[in-house]
């Protein structure tokens, strides 16, 4: 039905391109799962893991399996035919955001665990400035995570195609159809205009927060490794 009404002009070569992209993604995900689980089982059997590390390894392996399950659940939503709907088939933006969010948590937890084992923790004096910097860094992390999740909603709704001008959206700073859906809360997750607007605001806020974090860190005596990390964060934020 979908092919006849929407994609009747697709060639076999075009279909194969999409199919191989999806197939490669699935195979890569399974390889990642094996790279996690097989060495973890080997190290566990050899007795090389401390008790806290066993808990950490179990949590990471559980996240890997959960990530795969979320991926299947997400793709399943794109295969369900919706009655009386002639829209382009797409996966649920909610499930897409959950899949991306889970991947970010898994990646961050893996990186944190690896760096904790490879690099000794700095012994820094617990000053008020350092405490504020740490709190600011945690807040910035949460903001960046939220911005990334909002990007999943943009992708899931094809919201990036609604307006292609910046900083204004069309001829206006605030679009007329920003709150077109009812109830109002539904606009945040299902109105393509609102989703794109929120993603823009969150992106600008993230870059601003990273810049402020960098400027604040310059006033505090920090180890070279920490200073490099903050500078790299600013560079990547500007590039993004």
URKAUR-V698528 format. One record per residue. RES is the residue in one letter. SS is DSSP state (H for helix, E for strand, L for the rest). OMEGA is omega in whole degrees, 0 to 359 (999 if undefined). NEAR is the number of other ideal C-beta (glycine too) atoms within 12 Angstrom. Layout:
<<RES | SS | OMEGA | NEAR> <RES | SS | OMEGA | NEAR>>
//
This chain:
<<X | L | 180 | 13> <X | H | 181 | 19> <X | H | 183 | 13> <X | H | 186 | 10> <X | H | 187 | 14> <X | L | 190 | 15> <X | L | 184 | 16> <X | L | 181 | 10> <X | L | 180 | 11> <X | L | 178 | 16> <X | L | 179 | 11> <X | H | 179 | 12> <X | H | 178 | 10> <X | H | 178 | 14> <X | H | 180 | 15> <X | H | 179 | 14> <X | H | 179 | 14> <X | H | 183 | 18> <X | H | 181 | 15> <X | H | 175 | 15> <X | H | 179 | 14> <X | H | 181 | 21> <X | H | 180 | 15> <X | H | 180 | 15> <X | H | 180 | 22> <X | H | 181 | 20> <X | H | 178 | 15> <X | H | 178 | 19> <X | H | 179 | 29> <X | H | 176 | 21> <X | H | 178 | 16> <X | H | 179 | 25> <X | H | 179 | 26> <X | H | 179 | 19> <X | H | 176 | 18> <X | H | 194 | 33> <X | H | 184 | 23> <X | H | 176 | 18> <X | H | 179 | 18> <X | H | 179 | 29> <X | H | 180 | 18> <X | H | 180 | 16> <X | H | 179 | 20> <X | H | 182 | 21> <X | H | 180 | 12> <X | H | 180 | 10> <X | L | 182 | 11> <X | L | 183 | 15> <X | L | 174 | 23> <X | L | 181 | 13> <X | H | 176 | 11> <X | H | 181 | 13> <X | H | 176 | 20> <X | H | 178 | 19> <X | H | 179 | 16> <X | H | 180 | 25> <X | H | 178 | 30> <X | H | 180 | 20> <X | H | 180 | 22> <X | H | 179 | 32> <X | H | 176 | 31> <X | H | 178 | 22> <X | H | 178 | 29> <X | H | 180 | 32> <X | H | 179 | 24> <X | H | 179 | 25> <X | H | 178 | 34> <X | H | 179 | 30> <X | H | 178 | 20> <X | H | 178 | 30> <X | H | 178 | 31> <X | H | 181 | 22> <X | H | 179 | 22> <X | H | 181 | 34> <X | H | 180 | 24> <X | H | 181 | 15> <X | H | 179 | 24> <X | H | 181 | 25> <X | L | 181 | 16> <X | L | 178 | 17> <X | L | 180 | 14> <X | L | 181 | 16> <X | L | 178 | 8> <X | L | 178 | 6> <X | L | 179 | 14> <X | L | 180 | 13> <X | L | 177 | 16> <X | L | 179 | 16> <X | L | 179 | 22> <X | L | 178 | 26> <X | L | 178 | 30> <X | L | 179 | 27> <X | H | 178 | 31> <X | H | 180 | 24> <X | H | 177 | 27> <X | H | 179 | 34> <X | H | 178 | 33> <X | H | 180 | 26> <X | H | 178 | 35> <X | H | 180 | 31> <X | H | 178 | 28> <X | H | 178 | 31> <X | H | 179 | 30> <X | H | 178 | 26> <X | H | 180 | 26> <X | H | 180 | 30> <X | H | 182 | 22> <X | H | 179 | 21> <X | H | 178 | 25> <X | H | 181 | 26> <X | H | 179 | 17> <X | H | 181 | 19> <X | H | 181 | 25> <X | H | 180 | 17> <X | H | 178 | 15> <X | H | 180 | 15> <X | H | 185 | 19> <X | H | 186 | 11> <X | L | 178 | 15> <X | L | 180 | 10> <X | L | 180 | 13> <X | L | 174 | 17> <X | L | 183 | 8> <X | L | 178 | 17> <X | L | 184 | 13> <X | L | 180 | 12> <X | L | 179 | 14> <X | H | 180 | 11> <X | H | 181 | 19> <X | H | 178 | 23> <X | H | 178 | 15> <X | H | 179 | 19> <X | H | 179 | 30> <X | H | 179 | 24> <X | H | 179 | 16> <X | H | 179 | 26> <X | H | 179 | 27> <X | H | 178 | 16> <X | H | 178 | 21> <X | H | 177 | 30> <X | H | 180 | 23> <X | H | 180 | 20> <X | H | 178 | 27> <X | H | 179 | 29> <X | H | 179 | 26> <X | H | 178 | 27> <X | H | 178 | 33> <X | H | 179 | 30> <X | H | 178 | 33> <X | H | 176 | 35> <X | H | 177 | 30> <X | H | 177 | 34> <X | H | 176 | 39> <X | H | 181 | 33> <X | H | 183 | 27> <X | H | 181 | 32> <X | L | 188 | 34> <X | L | 184 | 21> <X | H | 179 | 33> <X | H | 181 | 23> <X | H | 185 | 14> <X | L | 178 | 24> <X | L | 180 | 29> <X | L | 177 | 11> <X | L | 182 | 14> <X | L | 8 | 15> <X | L | 178 | 14> <X | L | 174 | 14> <X | E | 190 | 28> <X | L | 179 | 19> <X | L | 187 | 10> <X | E | 173 | 15> <X | L | 178 | 16> <X | L | 184 | 18> <X | L | 180 | 26> <X | L | 185 | 16> <X | L | 182 | 20> <X | L | 181 | 26> <X | L | 185 | 20> <X | L | 184 | 18> <X | L | 176 | 19> <X | L | 0 | 10> <X | L | 188 | 12> <X | L | 183 | 14> <X | L | 181 | 12> <X | H | 181 | 14> <X | H | 185 | 25> <X | H | 186 | 30> <X | H | 189 | 26> <X | H | 179 | 24> <X | L | 183 | 29> <X | H | 179 | 32> <X | H | 180 | 32> <X | H | 180 | 33> <X | H | 178 | 40> <X | H | 179 | 35> <X | H | 180 | 36> <X | H | 181 | 32> <X | H | 177 | 35> <X | H | 181 | 31> <X | H | 180 | 24> <X | H | 178 | 27> <X | H | 178 | 27> <X | H | 179 | 20> <X | H | 180 | 23> <X | H | 179 | 33> <X | H | 178 | 26> <X | H | 180 | 21> <X | H | 179 | 29> <X | H | 178 | 34> <X | H | 179 | 23> <X | H | 178 | 25> <X | H | 179 | 35> <X | H | 181 | 31> <X | H | 178 | 17> <X | H | 181 | 24> <X | H | 181 | 30> <X | L | 182 | 18> <X | L | 185 | 18> <X | L | 175 | 25> <X | L | 183 | 16> <X | L | 176 | 26> <X | L | 184 | 19> <X | H | 182 | 11> <X | H | 179 | 17> <X | H | 180 | 25> <X | H | 177 | 21> <X | H | 180 | 15> <X | H | 180 | 24> <X | H | 179 | 31> <X | H | 178 | 22> <X | H | 179 | 17> <X | H | 179 | 27> <X | H | 181 | 27> <X | H | 181 | 16> <X | H | 178 | 16> <X | H | 178 | 26> <X | H | 178 | 16> <X | H | 180 | 10> <X | L | 999 | 16>>
//
